[in-house]
Amino acid sequence: MSEDTEAKPPTVTPARVVIALCLIAPFVAMLWVSSYAKVEPTFIGIPFFYWYQMLWVVISTVLTMIAYKLWQRDQRARKGGASA
């Protein structure tokens, strides 16, 4: 290896694993229908099936925001800390 060659950062990093988990979790939760295909427990008269899905809308938003912030931080670190 020559001194001119910069070492590339690893492609798979802990931050990228967390990003992937944040983005995959809502899909897994929604595709596993048998886990929430029931009426009880109800919440203010709304069957579990419906309020569980609406709760995942909020959870998905939060997880996507976390993934985006982690991605921004990862990209800044890869560029040498330059502000974006």
ABEGO torsion letter per residue (X at the ends): XBAABBBBBBABBAAAAAAAAAAAAAAAAAABAAAABBAOBBBGGBBAAAAAAAAAAAAAAAAAAAAAAAAAAAAAAAAGGBBX
